[in-house]
Each structure stands twice: as C-alpha cells, then as structure tokens.
C-alpha cells in the first residue's frame, strides 16, 4: 500500500468466509502483503490468536468509524447494503458473523447498532 509520502508500507488484509452451512459463523484468514527490494508484492499468511475485548470503548468505535469512512469511497470497496443471499444484505451477513464475538458489556442488538453507526457514511 503506497503511503501519502510515496513509501510502500505493508498491507494487512482480512478474508472473512461465507457462513458454514446454516451456522452464521464465518472463518477469518489474515494476510500481510510485503514488498521485496525490487518492489514485487509477496502475500504472507498470518497465524494469529484472538483475545476479545470485553468492551468497545468510545475511542475504538471512533477509530473504526474513521477507518470505515476512509475506505467507504474506495472504488473496489464492498457495498454493505447490497444483497448477499437468502434475503440478507452484506451488512447483515457481516454483523451476524460477528455477533458471537460481541463484547460482553452490550447485547447483540446493541452491537449491530454500534456497527451500523460505524459504517454510516455521514461524518
């Protein structure tokens, strides 16, 4: 990923798979794309361990909102209001996948509302 000052920085990517069968859970894979000395991109699969926070702080929610806003206008971005499958939008699929990872201090419905505010395109 090229930074504003022209440097090529590593890029972290997350691939979230579709639901498995009738379960609303998805698997996640992480990759890091680094550039070699001659500028060729080299994807590397990352192994990781998740530790889920028990809360979503206001500061974290604000940073997530800023990141979503930054990428919301990207030409290759995912349109979250598009139909995914079975009368479900991509946004609903995403939030259903994440509900089991919901911080313990809020309900699943509150989590969906937080996510809705984060991805809203208004500043």
Residue frames as qw, qx, qy, qz and C-alpha x, y, z in Angstrom:
[[0.000, 0.892, 0.451, 0.000, 0.00, 0.00, 0.00],
 [0.435, 0.373, -0.018, 0.819, 1.51, 3.31, -1.02],
 [0.282, -0.654, -0.449, 0.540, 1.50, 5.95, 1.71],
 [0.188, 0.956, 0.210, -0.086, 0.96, 9.66, 1.13],
 [0.176, -0.844, 0.400, 0.311, 4.71, 10.31, 1.16],
 [0.607, 0.582, -0.478, -0.253, 5.34, 7.69, -1.55],
 [0.168, -0.386, 0.893, -0.157, 6.64, 4.89, 0.67],
 [0.705, -0.074, -0.599, -0.372, 5.33, 1.38, 0.16],
 [0.380, -0.377, 0.635, -0.556, 4.05, 0.13, 3.51],
 [0.028, -0.072, -0.997, -0.006, 2.97, -3.40, 4.42],
 [0.547, -0.142, -0.179, -0.805, -0.75, -4.00, 3.95],
 [0.217, 0.007, 0.914, -0.342, -2.81, -6.24, 6.24],
 [0.523, -0.035, -0.452, -0.722, -5.81, -7.98, 4.70],
 [0.405, -0.003, 0.799, -0.444, -8.60, -9.99, 6.29],
 [0.424, -0.024, -0.695, -0.579, -10.67, -12.51, 4.34],
 [0.480, -0.002, 0.631, -0.610, -13.96, -13.44, 6.00],
 [0.040, -0.058, -0.930, -0.361, -15.52, -16.59, 4.56],
 [0.551, -0.284, -0.330, -0.712, -19.25, -17.07, 3.94],
 [0.692, -0.340, 0.407, -0.490, -21.33, -18.81, 6.58],
 [0.084, 0.205, -0.972, -0.075, -20.71, -22.52, 7.09],
 [0.156, -0.364, -0.913, -0.100, -23.98, -24.32, 6.31],
 [0.281, -0.773, -0.482, -0.303, -26.80, -22.96, 8.45],
 [0.565, -0.549, -0.261, 0.558, -24.44, -21.54, 11.06],
 [0.192, 0.969, 0.097, 0.124, -23.98, -17.75, 10.97],
 [0.537, -0.694, 0.307, 0.369, -20.29, -18.07, 11.87],
 [0.658, 0.731, -0.163, 0.079, -17.52, -17.31, 9.42],
 [0.823, -0.262, 0.061, 0.501, -13.86, -18.15, 9.38],
 [0.114, 0.977, -0.140, -0.110, -11.27, -15.40, 9.10],
 [0.846, 0.070, 0.086, 0.522, -7.86, -15.53, 7.43],
 [0.112, -0.943, 0.098, 0.297, -5.24, -12.81, 7.77],
 [0.788, 0.327, 0.152, 0.499, -2.58, -11.95, 5.22],
 [0.212, -0.829, 0.125, 0.502, 0.17, -9.38, 5.11],
 [0.728, 0.601, 0.149, 0.295, 1.47, -8.14, 1.76],
 [0.431, -0.713, 0.241, 0.498, 5.07, -7.03, 1.91],
 [0.618, 0.776, -0.120, -0.039, 7.15, -5.74, -0.99],
 [0.870, -0.093, 0.095, 0.476, 10.53, -7.19, -1.88],
 [0.344, -0.552, 0.175, 0.739, 13.53, -4.94, -2.59],
 [0.151, 0.027, 0.615, 0.774, 12.61, -4.95, -6.28],
 [0.365, 0.074, 0.033, -0.928, 9.02, -3.88, -5.50],
 [0.479, -0.128, -0.780, -0.381, 7.23, -7.21, -6.05],
 [0.603, -0.391, 0.249, -0.650, 4.32, -7.82, -3.64],
 [0.393, 0.101, -0.909, 0.092, 4.59, -11.01, -1.61],
 [0.668, -0.467, -0.076, -0.575, 1.49, -12.17, 0.31],
 [0.249, 0.209, -0.868, 0.375, 2.15, -13.96, 3.59],
 [0.633, -0.496, -0.512, -0.302, -0.45, -15.91, 5.56],
 [0.074, -0.495, 0.538, -0.678, -0.51, -14.89, 9.23],
 [0.550, -0.357, -0.749, 0.093, -1.24, -17.15, 12.14],
 [0.135, -0.449, 0.222, -0.855, -2.92, -15.32, 14.99],
 [0.288, -0.382, -0.823, 0.307, -4.66, -15.71, 18.30],
 [0.191, -0.616, -0.247, -0.724, -7.65, -13.56, 19.20],
 [0.235, -0.311, -0.671, 0.630, -8.28, -12.09, 22.60],
 [0.078, -0.673, -0.526, -0.514, -11.69, -10.44, 22.58],
 [0.011, 0.197, -0.342, 0.919, -12.10, -7.21, 24.49],
 [0.054, -0.465, -0.837, 0.283, -14.98, -7.17, 26.94],
 [0.138, 0.801, 0.330, -0.481, -15.99, -3.65, 25.83],
 [0.491, 0.527, 0.303, 0.624, -15.91, -1.36, 22.82],
 [0.278, -0.520, -0.220, 0.777, -14.52, 1.93, 24.04],
 [0.317, 0.882, 0.215, -0.274, -15.70, 5.20, 22.53],
 [0.075, -0.740, 0.506, 0.438, -12.16, 5.79, 21.27],
 [0.361, -0.075, 0.879, 0.302, -12.07, 2.41, 19.49],
 [0.414, 0.643, 0.640, -0.071, -15.53, 2.95, 17.97],
 [0.177, 0.908, -0.041, -0.378, -14.41, 6.37, 16.70],
 [0.170, -0.540, 0.703, 0.430, -11.24, 4.94, 15.14],
 [0.413, 0.223, 0.867, 0.166, -13.29, 2.18, 13.49],
 [0.349, 0.810, 0.411, -0.229, -15.72, 4.81, 12.15],
 [0.047, 0.828, -0.332, -0.451, -12.86, 6.89, 10.73],
 [0.275, -0.271, 0.846, 0.367, -11.36, 3.84, 9.03],
 [0.414, 0.481, 0.773, 0.021, -14.74, 2.83, 7.58],
 [0.257, 0.891, 0.159, -0.338, -15.27, 6.38, 6.32],
 [0.134, -0.658, 0.562, 0.483, -11.79, 6.48, 4.76],
 [0.189, -0.105, 0.907, 0.361, -12.45, 3.31, 2.75],
 [0.447, 0.507, 0.640, -0.366, -16.18, 3.85, 2.11],
 [0.450, 0.780, -0.048, -0.433, -15.49, 5.73, -1.11],
 [0.273, -0.416, 0.781, 0.377, -12.95, 3.25, -2.47],
 [0.576, 0.323, -0.431, -0.614, -13.83, 2.10, -5.96],
 [0.518, 0.114, -0.844, -0.073, -13.16, -1.53, -5.02],
 [0.238, -0.174, 0.658, -0.693, -14.99, -1.27, -1.69],
 [0.106, -0.314, -0.942, -0.048, -17.75, -3.65, -0.66],
 [0.356, -0.319, -0.143, -0.867, -21.23, -2.13, -0.79],
 [0.051, -0.016, 0.877, -0.478, -22.67, -3.27, 2.54],
 [0.537, 0.265, 0.346, -0.722, -26.28, -2.59, 1.52],
 [0.501, 0.294, -0.640, -0.503, -26.09, -5.00, -1.44],
 [0.928, -0.114, 0.036, -0.352, -27.95, -8.31, -1.39],
 [0.153, -0.522, 0.839, 0.011, -25.79, -11.23, -0.30],
 [0.343, -0.034, -0.909, -0.232, -28.04, -14.31, -0.19],
 [0.320, -0.450, -0.826, 0.113, -31.35, -15.53, 1.29],
 [0.172, -0.868, -0.323, -0.336, -32.87, -12.03, 1.67],
 [0.630, -0.649, -0.061, 0.421, -29.78, -10.90, 3.57],
 [0.302, 0.930, -0.179, 0.108, -27.56, -7.88, 2.89],
 [0.677, 0.342, -0.447, 0.475, -23.79, -8.00, 3.14],
 [0.140, -0.541, 0.407, -0.722, -24.02, -5.79, 6.27],
 [0.823, -0.322, 0.125, -0.450, -26.41, -8.28, 7.94],
 [0.938, 0.140, -0.285, 0.139, -24.16, -11.19, 6.99],
 [0.393, 0.491, -0.467, 0.622, -21.16, -9.35, 8.46],
 [0.357, -0.484, 0.388, -0.699, -22.89, -8.49, 11.74],
 [0.938, -0.176, -0.039, -0.295, -24.38, -11.99, 12.09],
 [0.813, 0.279, -0.404, 0.313, -20.87, -13.42, 11.67],
 [0.256, 0.436, -0.470, 0.724, -19.54, -11.16, 14.41],
 [0.593, -0.576, -0.070, -0.558, -22.38, -11.46, 16.95],
 [0.909, -0.303, -0.263, 0.111, -20.80, -14.40, 18.77],
 [0.624, 0.091, -0.223, 0.743, -17.73, -12.23, 19.26],
 [0.167, -0.818, -0.193, -0.515, -19.79, -9.37, 20.70],
 [0.145, 0.347, -0.580, 0.722, -18.22, -7.64, 23.70],
 [0.333, -0.350, -0.855, 0.190, -19.86, -8.86, 26.88],
 [0.045, -0.333, -0.419, 0.843, -20.97, -5.43, 28.05],
 [0.430, 0.289, -0.105, -0.849, -23.54, -4.97, 25.25],
 [0.743, 0.248, 0.576, -0.234, -26.28, -7.10, 23.73],
 [0.507, 0.143, 0.666, 0.528, -26.07, -8.46, 20.18],
 [0.227, 0.827, 0.476, 0.195, -28.67, -5.88, 19.06],
 [0.212, -0.934, 0.068, 0.280, -26.67, -3.05, 20.62],
 [0.538, -0.336, 0.550, 0.543, -23.57, -4.37, 18.85],
 [0.438, 0.494, 0.618, 0.427, -25.38, -4.27, 15.49],
 [0.034, 0.967, 0.253, 0.012, -26.38, -0.67, 16.19],
 [0.405, -0.739, 0.314, 0.437, -22.77, 0.24, 17.04],
 [0.524, -0.012, 0.650, 0.550, -21.64, -1.37, 13.77],
 [0.302, 0.757, 0.532, 0.232, -24.39, 0.48, 11.86],
 [0.116, -0.976, -0.017, 0.181, -23.14, 3.81, 13.25],
 [0.523, -0.503, 0.474, 0.499, -19.51, 2.92, 12.49],
 [0.445, 0.135, 0.681, 0.567, -20.15, 2.17, 8.82],
 [0.234, 0.869, 0.404, -0.166, -22.56, 5.08, 8.29],
 [0.596, 0.362, 0.204, 0.687, -21.14, 7.34, 5.58],
 [0.096, -0.939, -0.123, -0.307, -22.10, 10.58, 7.32],
 [0.466, 0.318, -0.462, 0.684, -19.27, 12.40, 9.09]]
